[in-house]
Amino acid sequence: MEWLPALMSILREELPNIEVVVRSEQSPDLANALMRGKLDIAFLRREEHASGLVYKLLRREALVVVMPANHKLSARKAIRPSDLVDEILIGVPNSNSPVLRAVTDRYGKQVGIDLTPDHEALNPAVAISLVASTGGVGLLPLYVRNMLPPTLISRPLDGAPPIIDLVLGYSRANTSPLLKTLLGKIDQLKFQVEKRVEA
């Protein structure tokens, strides 16, 4: 929601005659499309098993607790990890979000609690719907707060939260001059997004 509009602005300014096709897929699928030459660039997670890809870090993002606005924990400014123990947990399956699931599982081991989800969501919209419908809580990347309806809220975790990287990925084998032009604009892209976030 923050990065694509900024990228499109740069593309319109720098390459006004380019045709842009946007695809929305899970991170492993995007990595696969990059490896097969079906995509030039993608916003995704750092997929470890995707060979031949190059990743440029855009942002390190904390996971937050998403819950109903009337949840018993909603009055807290920050959620202690131990508060999650008896809650209905909404998470992601390893099959389509391996990086997010690994970050969540690693955090659970660090703080000594089992964060295996009671319900798995294939994408953020489904996760939000499950939180709303079950009255449970979800550990989701910070950007999800921009998608929450008024009936849901997010709270930071107390202490050092788990962090997930958002990267811009592309294939090392892609020699497109258009890709090269775009890669030269990554600092401008980061600046535009940070400026919008601060506004």
Secondary structure, DSSP 8 states (H G I E B T S, - for coil): --HHHHHHHHHHHH-TT---------HHHHHHHHHTTS-S-EEE---TT-TTEEEEEEEEEEEEEEEETTSTTTT-SSB-GGGGTTS-EEE--TTT-HHHHHHHHHHHHHHT-----SEE-SSHHHHHHHHHHH--EEEEEGGGGGG--TTEEEE-BSSS--EEEEEEEEETT---HHHHHHHTTHHHHHHHHHHHHH-
